[in-house]
C-alpha cells in the first residue's frame, strides 16, 4: 500500500520510544482499525482479481492468497476483541 493511503509512519527509522510515545499520545484505535480496513480492501481486490482471471492456475494462486489473508484478518479481529474486553474490564472505556 502506498504511503499516502496509510496513516502509519516510518517505523524502520524510528526508535522504540518514539513509537511508544506516539501510541500513548494518539491512541491505538485509529491506526489499528485502519490496518483492518486495509486488510479488508486487499481482500476485496483479491476477489476482483480472482473474478477477472481466466487462467485456472492463476485463480488457484489468488485463492491461496485469499486463504492466507483470511487468517490474518481473523487474528486482527480476535486481537481487537481482547483489547476491547481488557479496556472494558479495566474501566478504560467507561
BABA-71177 format. One record per residue: residue number from 1; z, y negated, x negated of N, C-alpha, C in turn. Coordinates in Angstrom, 1 decimal. Atoms other than C-alpha are relative to their C-alpha. Example, Ala and Ser with C-alpha at 12.3 -4.5 7.8 and 13.67 -1.06 7.14 Angstrom:
pt i->1; n_c3->0.0; n_c2->1.2; n_c1->-0.9; ca_c3->7.8; ca_c2->4.5; ca_c1->-12.3; c_c3->0.0; c_c2->-1.2; c_c1->-0.9
pt i->2; n_c3->0.0; n_c2->1.1; n_c1->0.9; ca_c3->7.1; ca_c2->1.1; ca_c1->-13.7; c_c3->0.8; c_c2->-1.1; c_c1->0.8
This chain:
pt i->1; n_c3->0.0; n_c2->1.2; n_c1->-0.9; ca_c3->0.0; ca_c2->0.0; ca_c1->0.0; c_c3->0.0; c_c2->-1.2; c_c1->-0.9
pt i->2; n_c3->0.2; n_c2->1.2; n_c1->0.8; ca_c3->-0.9; ca_c2->-3.4; ca_c1->-1.3; c_c3->1.3; c_c2->-0.8; c_c1->0.0
pt i->3; n_c3->-1.2; n_c2->0.9; n_c1->0.1; ca_c3->1.8; ca_c2->-5.9; ca_c1->-2.4; c_c3->0.2; c_c2->-0.9; c_c1->1.2
pt i->4; n_c3->-0.1; n_c2->1.0; n_c1->-1.2; ca_c3->1.0; ca_c2->-8.3; ca_c1->0.5; c_c3->0.5; c_c2->0.7; c_c1->1.2
pt i->5; n_c3->-0.4; n_c2->-0.7; n_c1->-1.2; ca_c3->1.7; ca_c2->-5.6; ca_c1->3.1; c_c3->1.4; c_c2->0.6; c_c1->-0.1
pt i->6; n_c3->-1.3; n_c2->-0.6; n_c1->0.2; ca_c3->5.1; ca_c2->-4.7; ca_c1->1.7; c_c3->0.9; c_c2->-1.2; c_c1->-0.4
pt i->7; n_c3->-0.9; n_c2->1.0; n_c1->0.3; ca_c3->8.2; ca_c2->-6.8; ca_c1->1.5; c_c3->1.0; c_c2->0.4; c_c1->-1.1
pt i->8; n_c3->-0.8; n_c2->-0.5; n_c1->1.1; ca_c3->9.6; ca_c2->-4.8; ca_c1->-1.4; c_c3->-0.3; c_c2->-0.9; c_c1->-1.2
pt i->9; n_c3->0.2; n_c2->0.7; n_c1->1.2; ca_c3->10.0; ca_c2->-6.3; ca_c1->-4.8; c_c3->-0.2; c_c2->0.9; c_c1->-1.2
pt i->10; n_c3->0.3; n_c2->-0.8; n_c1->1.2; ca_c3->9.2; ca_c2->-5.2; ca_c1->-8.3; c_c3->1.2; c_c2->0.7; c_c1->-0.5
pt i->11; n_c3->-1.2; n_c2->-0.7; n_c1->0.4; ca_c3->11.9; ca_c2->-2.6; ca_c1->-8.8; c_c3->-0.1; c_c2->0.6; c_c1->-1.5
pt i->12; n_c3->0.1; n_c2->-0.5; n_c1->1.4; ca_c3->10.4; ca_c2->-1.4; ca_c1->-12.1; c_c3->0.4; c_c2->-1.0; c_c1->-1.0
pt i->13; n_c3->-0.4; n_c2->1.0; n_c1->1.0; ca_c3->11.1; ca_c2->-4.7; ca_c1->-13.8; c_c3->1.2; c_c2->-0.7; c_c1->0.4
pt i->14; n_c3->-1.2; n_c2->0.6; n_c1->-0.5; ca_c3->14.3; ca_c2->-5.4; ca_c1->-12.0; c_c3->1.2; c_c2->0.9; c_c1->-0.4
pt i->15; n_c3->-1.1; n_c2->-0.8; n_c1->0.4; ca_c3->17.7; ca_c2->-4.3; ca_c1->-13.3; c_c3->0.8; c_c2->0.5; c_c1->1.3
pt i->16; n_c3->-0.7; n_c2->-0.6; n_c1->-1.1; ca_c3->20.0; ca_c2->-2.2; ca_c1->-11.1; c_c3->0.9; c_c2->-1.0; c_c1->0.7
pt i->17; n_c3->-0.9; n_c2->0.9; n_c1->-0.6; ca_c3->22.5; ca_c2->-5.0; ca_c1->-10.5; c_c3->-0.8; c_c2->-1.0; c_c1->0.9
pt i->18; n_c3->0.8; n_c2->0.9; n_c1->-0.8; ca_c3->19.7; ca_c2->-7.3; ca_c1->-9.2; c_c3->-0.4; c_c2->0.6; c_c1->1.3
pt i->19; n_c3->0.3; n_c2->-0.8; n_c1->-1.2; ca_c3->18.6; ca_c2->-4.6; ca_c1->-6.8; c_c3->1.2; c_c2->0.1; c_c1->0.9
pt i->20; n_c3->-1.3; n_c2->-0.1; n_c1->-0.8; ca_c3->22.2; ca_c2->-4.1; ca_c1->-5.6; c_c3->0.3; c_c2->-1.3; c_c1->0.6
pt i->21; n_c3->-0.4; n_c2->1.3; n_c1->-0.5; ca_c3->22.8; ca_c2->-7.8; ca_c1->-5.2; c_c3->-1.0; c_c2->-0.4; c_c1->1.1
pt i->22; n_c3->1.0; n_c2->0.3; n_c1->-1.0; ca_c3->19.6; ca_c2->-8.2; ca_c1->-3.2; c_c3->0.3; c_c2->0.7; c_c1->1.3
pt i->23; n_c3->-0.4; n_c2->-0.8; n_c1->-1.1; ca_c3->20.6; ca_c2->-5.4; ca_c1->-0.9; c_c3->1.2; c_c2->-0.5; c_c1->0.7
pt i->24; n_c3->-1.3; n_c2->0.5; n_c1->-0.5; ca_c3->24.1; ca_c2->-6.8; ca_c1->-0.5; c_c3->-0.3; c_c2->-1.3; c_c1->0.7
pt i->25; n_c3->0.2; n_c2->1.4; n_c1->-0.6; ca_c3->22.7; ca_c2->-10.3; ca_c1->0.3; c_c3->-0.9; c_c2->0.1; c_c1->1.2
pt i->26; n_c3->0.9; n_c2->-0.1; n_c1->-1.1; ca_c3->19.8; ca_c2->-9.3; ca_c1->2.6; c_c3->0.2; c_c2->1.1; c_c1->0.9
pt i->27; n_c3->-0.1; n_c2->-1.1; n_c1->-0.8; ca_c3->20.9; ca_c2->-6.1; ca_c1->4.0; c_c3->-1.0; c_c2->1.1; c_c1->-0.3
pt i->28; n_c3->0.9; n_c2->-1.1; n_c1->0.2; ca_c3->19.1; ca_c2->-2.8; ca_c1->4.1; c_c3->-0.9; c_c2->0.3; c_c1->1.1
pt i->29; n_c3->0.8; n_c2->-0.4; n_c1->-1.1; ca_c3->17.7; ca_c2->-2.5; ca_c1->7.5; c_c3->-1.5; c_c2->-0.5; c_c1->0.0
pt i->30; n_c3->1.4; n_c2->0.5; n_c1->0.0; ca_c3->14.6; ca_c2->-4.7; ca_c1->7.2; c_c3->-0.9; c_c2->0.7; c_c1->-0.9
pt i->31; n_c3->0.9; n_c2->-0.8; n_c1->0.9; ca_c3->13.2; ca_c2->-3.0; ca_c1->4.1; c_c3->0.0; c_c2->1.4; c_c1->0.4
pt i->32; n_c3->-0.1; n_c2->-1.4; n_c1->-0.4; ca_c3->14.4; ca_c2->0.3; ca_c1->5.4; c_c3->-1.0; c_c2->0.3; c_c1->1.2
pt i->33; n_c3->0.9; n_c2->-0.2; n_c1->-1.1; ca_c3->12.6; ca_c2->0.0; ca_c1->8.7; c_c3->-1.4; c_c2->-0.3; c_c1->-0.3
pt i->34; n_c3->1.4; n_c2->0.2; n_c1->0.5; ca_c3->9.5; ca_c2->-1.4; ca_c1->7.0; c_c3->-0.5; c_c2->1.2; c_c1->-0.6
pt i->35; n_c3->0.5; n_c2->-1.3; n_c1->0.6; ca_c3->9.3; ca_c2->1.8; ca_c1->5.0; c_c3->-0.4; c_c2->1.0; c_c1->1.1
pt i->36; n_c3->0.4; n_c2->-0.9; n_c1->-1.1; ca_c3->9.4; ca_c2->3.8; ca_c1->8.2; c_c3->-1.3; c_c2->-0.4; c_c1->0.7
pt i->37; n_c3->1.3; n_c2->0.5; n_c1->-0.6; ca_c3->6.7; ca_c2->1.6; ca_c1->9.7; c_c3->-1.2; c_c2->0.4; c_c1->-0.8
pt i->38; n_c3->1.1; n_c2->-0.3; n_c1->1.0; ca_c3->4.6; ca_c2->2.1; ca_c1->6.6; c_c3->-0.4; c_c2->1.5; c_c1->0.0
pt i->39; n_c3->0.3; n_c2->-1.5; n_c1->-0.1; ca_c3->5.0; ca_c2->5.9; ca_c1->6.8; c_c3->-0.7; c_c2->0.3; c_c1->1.3
pt i->40; n_c3->0.7; n_c2->-0.3; n_c1->-1.2; ca_c3->4.0; ca_c2->5.9; ca_c1->10.4; c_c3->-1.4; c_c2->-0.5; c_c1->0.0
pt i->41; n_c3->1.4; n_c2->0.5; n_c1->0.1; ca_c3->1.0; ca_c2->3.7; ca_c1->9.7; c_c3->-0.8; c_c2->1.0; c_c1->-0.9
pt i->42; n_c3->0.7; n_c2->-1.0; n_c1->0.9; ca_c3->0.0; ca_c2->6.2; ca_c1->6.9; c_c3->-0.4; c_c2->1.2; c_c1->0.9
pt i->43; n_c3->0.3; n_c2->-1.1; n_c1->-0.9; ca_c3->0.3; ca_c2->9.0; ca_c1->9.5; c_c3->-1.2; c_c2->-0.3; c_c1->0.9
pt i->44; n_c3->1.1; n_c2->0.3; n_c1->-0.9; ca_c3->-2.0; ca_c2->7.2; ca_c1->11.9; c_c3->-1.3; c_c2->-0.1; c_c1->-0.8
pt i->45; n_c3->1.2; n_c2->0.0; n_c1->0.8; ca_c3->-4.5; ca_c2->6.6; ca_c1->9.1; c_c3->-0.5; c_c2->1.4; c_c1->-0.4
pt i->46; n_c3->0.4; n_c2->-1.4; n_c1->0.3; ca_c3->-4.4; ca_c2->10.2; ca_c1->8.1; c_c3->-0.7; c_c2->0.7; c_c1->1.2
pt i->47; n_c3->0.6; n_c2->-0.6; n_c1->-1.2; ca_c3->-5.2; ca_c2->11.2; ca_c1->11.7; c_c3->-1.4; c_c2->-0.6; c_c1->0.3
pt i->48; n_c3->1.4; n_c2->0.6; n_c1->-0.1; ca_c3->-8.1; ca_c2->8.7; ca_c1->11.8; c_c3->-0.9; c_c2->0.7; c_c1->-1.0
pt i->49; n_c3->0.8; n_c2->-0.6; n_c1->1.0; ca_c3->-9.4; ca_c2->10.2; ca_c1->8.6; c_c3->-0.3; c_c2->1.4; c_c1->0.4
pt i->50; n_c3->0.3; n_c2->-1.3; n_c1->-0.4; ca_c3->-9.0; ca_c2->13.7; ca_c1->9.9; c_c3->-1.0; c_c2->0.1; c_c1->1.1
pt i->51; n_c3->0.9; n_c2->0.0; n_c1->-1.1; ca_c3->-10.8; ca_c2->12.9; ca_c1->13.1; c_c3->-1.4; c_c2->-0.5; c_c1->-0.4
pt i->52; n_c3->1.3; n_c2->0.4; n_c1->0.4; ca_c3->-13.7; ca_c2->11.2; ca_c1->11.3; c_c3->-0.6; c_c2->1.0; c_c1->-1.0
pt i->53; n_c3->0.5; n_c2->-0.9; n_c1->1.0; ca_c3->-14.1; ca_c2->14.0; ca_c1->8.8; c_c3->-0.7; c_c2->1.2; c_c1->0.6
pt i->54; n_c3->0.7; n_c2->-1.2; n_c1->-0.6; ca_c3->-16.7; ca_c2->16.7; ca_c1->9.5; c_c3->0.1; c_c2->1.2; c_c1->-0.9
pt i->55; n_c3->-0.1; n_c2->-1.1; n_c1->0.9; ca_c3->-16.2; ca_c2->18.9; ca_c1->6.4; c_c3->1.4; c_c2->0.7; c_c1->0.3
pt i->56; n_c3->-1.3; n_c2->-0.7; n_c1->-0.3; ca_c3->-13.6; ca_c2->21.6; ca_c1->7.3; c_c3->0.9; c_c2->0.1; c_c1->-1.2
pt i->57; n_c3->-0.9; n_c2->0.0; n_c1->1.2; ca_c3->-12.3; ca_c2->21.8; ca_c1->3.7; c_c3->0.7; c_c2->-1.3; c_c1->-0.2
pt i->58; n_c3->-0.7; n_c2->1.4; n_c1->0.1; ca_c3->-11.6; ca_c2->18.0; ca_c1->3.7; c_c3->1.0; c_c2->-0.1; c_c1->1.1
pt i->59; n_c3->-0.9; n_c2->0.1; n_c1->-1.1; ca_c3->-10.0; ca_c2->18.3; ca_c1->7.1; c_c3->1.3; c_c2->0.8; c_c1->-0.3
pt i->60; n_c3->-1.1; n_c2->-0.8; n_c1->0.4; ca_c3->-7.7; ca_c2->21.0; ca_c1->5.7; c_c3->0.9; c_c2->-0.8; c_c1->-0.9
pt i->61; n_c3->-0.7; n_c2->0.8; n_c1->1.0; ca_c3->-6.7; ca_c2->18.7; ca_c1->2.8; c_c3->0.8; c_c2->-1.1; c_c1->0.8
pt i->62; n_c3->-0.7; n_c2->1.0; n_c1->-0.7; ca_c3->-5.9; ca_c2->15.9; ca_c1->5.2; c_c3->1.2; c_c2->0.5; c_c1->0.8
pt i->63; n_c3->-1.1; n_c2->-0.6; n_c1->-0.8; ca_c3->-3.8; ca_c2->18.2; ca_c1->7.4; c_c3->1.1; c_c2->0.4; c_c1->-0.9
pt i->64; n_c3->-1.0; n_c2->-0.3; n_c1->1.0; ca_c3->-1.9; ca_c2->19.3; ca_c1->4.3; c_c3->0.8; c_c2->-1.3; c_c1->-0.3
pt i->65; n_c3->-0.6; n_c2->1.3; n_c1->0.2; ca_c3->-1.2; ca_c2->15.6; ca_c1->3.6; c_c3->0.9; c_c2->-0.4; c_c1->1.2
pt i->66; n_c3->-0.7; n_c2->0.3; n_c1->-1.2; ca_c3->-0.1; ca_c2->15.1; ca_c1->7.2; c_c3->1.3; c_c2->0.8; c_c1->0.1
pt i->67; n_c3->-1.2; n_c2->-0.9; n_c1->0.0; ca_c3->2.3; ca_c2->18.1; ca_c1->6.9; c_c3->1.0; c_c2->-0.5; c_c1->-1.0
pt i->68; n_c3->-0.9; n_c2->0.5; n_c1->1.1; ca_c3->3.8; ca_c2->16.7; ca_c1->3.7; c_c3->0.6; c_c2->-1.3; c_c1->0.5
pt i->69; n_c3->-0.5; n_c2->1.2; n_c1->-0.5; ca_c3->4.2; ca_c2->13.3; ca_c1->5.3; c_c3->1.0; c_c2->0.2; c_c1->1.1
pt i->70; n_c3->-1.0; n_c2->-0.2; n_c1->-1.1; ca_c3->6.0; ca_c2->14.7; ca_c1->8.3; c_c3->1.4; c_c2->0.3; c_c1->-0.5
pt i->71; n_c3->-1.4; n_c2->-0.3; n_c1->0.5; ca_c3->8.9; ca_c2->16.0; ca_c1->6.3; c_c3->0.6; c_c2->-1.3; c_c1->-0.6
pt i->72; n_c3->-0.5; n_c2->1.3; n_c1->0.5; ca_c3->9.2; ca_c2->12.6; ca_c1->4.6; c_c3->0.5; c_c2->-0.9; c_c1->1.1
pt i->73; n_c3->-0.3; n_c2->0.8; n_c1->-1.2; ca_c3->9.2; ca_c2->10.8; ca_c1->8.0; c_c3->1.3; c_c2->0.5; c_c1->0.6
pt i->74; n_c3->-1.2; n_c2->-0.7; n_c1->-0.6; ca_c3->11.8; ca_c2->13.3; ca_c1->9.3; c_c3->1.3; c_c2->-0.4; c_c1->-0.8
pt i->75; n_c3->-1.2; n_c2->0.3; n_c1->0.8; ca_c3->14.1; ca_c2->12.6; ca_c1->6.3; c_c3->0.4; c_c2->-1.4; c_c1->0.2
pt i->76; n_c3->-0.3; n_c2->1.5; n_c1->-0.2; ca_c3->13.9; ca_c2->8.8; ca_c1->6.8; c_c3->0.8; c_c2->-0.1; c_c1->1.3
pt i->77; n_c3->-0.7; n_c2->0.1; n_c1->-1.2; ca_c3->14.9; ca_c2->9.2; ca_c1->10.4; c_c3->1.4; c_c2->0.7; c_c1->0.0
pt i->78; n_c3->-1.3; n_c2->-0.7; n_c1->0.2; ca_c3->17.7; ca_c2->11.7; ca_c1->9.5; c_c3->0.9; c_c2->-0.9; c_c1->-0.7
pt i->79; n_c3->-0.8; n_c2->0.9; n_c1->0.8; ca_c3->19.0; ca_c2->9.2; ca_c1->6.9; c_c3->0.4; c_c2->-1.2; c_c1->0.9
pt i->80; n_c3->-0.3; n_c2->1.1; n_c1->-0.9; ca_c3->18.7; ca_c2->6.4; ca_c1->9.5; c_c3->1.2; c_c2->0.3; c_c1->0.9
pt i->81; n_c3->-1.1; n_c2->-0.5; n_c1->-0.9; ca_c3->20.9; ca_c2->8.4; ca_c1->11.9; c_c3->1.3; c_c2->0.0; c_c1->-0.7
pt i->82; n_c3->-1.2; n_c2->-0.1; n_c1->0.8; ca_c3->23.5; ca_c2->9.0; ca_c1->9.2; c_c3->0.6; c_c2->-1.4; c_c1->-0.3
pt i->83; n_c3->-0.4; n_c2->1.3; n_c1->0.3; ca_c3->23.6; ca_c2->5.3; ca_c1->8.3; c_c3->0.6; c_c2->-0.7; c_c1->1.3
pt i->84; n_c3->-0.4; n_c2->0.6; n_c1->-1.2; ca_c3->23.9; ca_c2->4.2; ca_c1->11.9; c_c3->1.4; c_c2->0.6; c_c1->0.4
pt i->85; n_c3->-1.3; n_c2->-0.7; n_c1->-0.3; ca_c3->26.7; ca_c2->6.8; ca_c1->12.5; c_c3->1.1; c_c2->-0.5; c_c1->-0.9
pt i->86; n_c3->-1.0; n_c2->0.5; n_c1->0.9; ca_c3->28.5; ca_c2->5.6; ca_c1->9.4; c_c3->0.4; c_c2->-1.4; c_c1->0.4
pt i->87; n_c3->-0.3; n_c2->1.4; n_c1->-0.3; ca_c3->28.2; ca_c2->1.9; ca_c1->10.4; c_c3->0.8; c_c2->0.0; c_c1->1.3
pt i->88; n_c3->-0.6; n_c2->0.0; n_c1->-1.3; ca_c3->29.3; ca_c2->2.7; ca_c1->14.0; c_c3->1.5; c_c2->0.5; c_c1->-0.2
pt i->89; n_c3->-1.3; n_c2->-0.5; n_c1->0.2; ca_c3->32.3; ca_c2->4.8; ca_c1->12.9; c_c3->0.9; c_c2->-0.8; c_c1->-0.9
pt i->90; n_c3->-0.8; n_c2->0.9; n_c1->0.9; ca_c3->33.4; ca_c2->2.3; ca_c1->10.2; c_c3->0.2; c_c2->-1.4; c_c1->0.6
pt i->91; n_c3->-0.2; n_c2->1.3; n_c1->-0.7; ca_c3->33.2; ca_c2->-0.6; ca_c1->12.7; c_c3->-0.9; c_c2->-1.1; c_c1->-0.6
pt i->92; n_c3->0.9; n_c2->1.0; n_c1->0.6; ca_c3->30.4; ca_c2->-2.4; ca_c1->10.7; c_c3->-0.9; c_c2->-0.6; c_c1->1.1
pt i->93; n_c3->0.9; n_c2->0.4; n_c1->-1.0; ca_c3->28.2; ca_c2->-2.6; ca_c1->13.8; c_c3->0.7; c_c2->-0.7; c_c1->1.2
pt i->94; n_c3->-0.8; n_c2->0.4; n_c1->-1.2; ca_c3->31.0; ca_c2->-3.6; ca_c1->16.2; c_c3->0.4; c_c2->-1.5; c_c1->-0.1
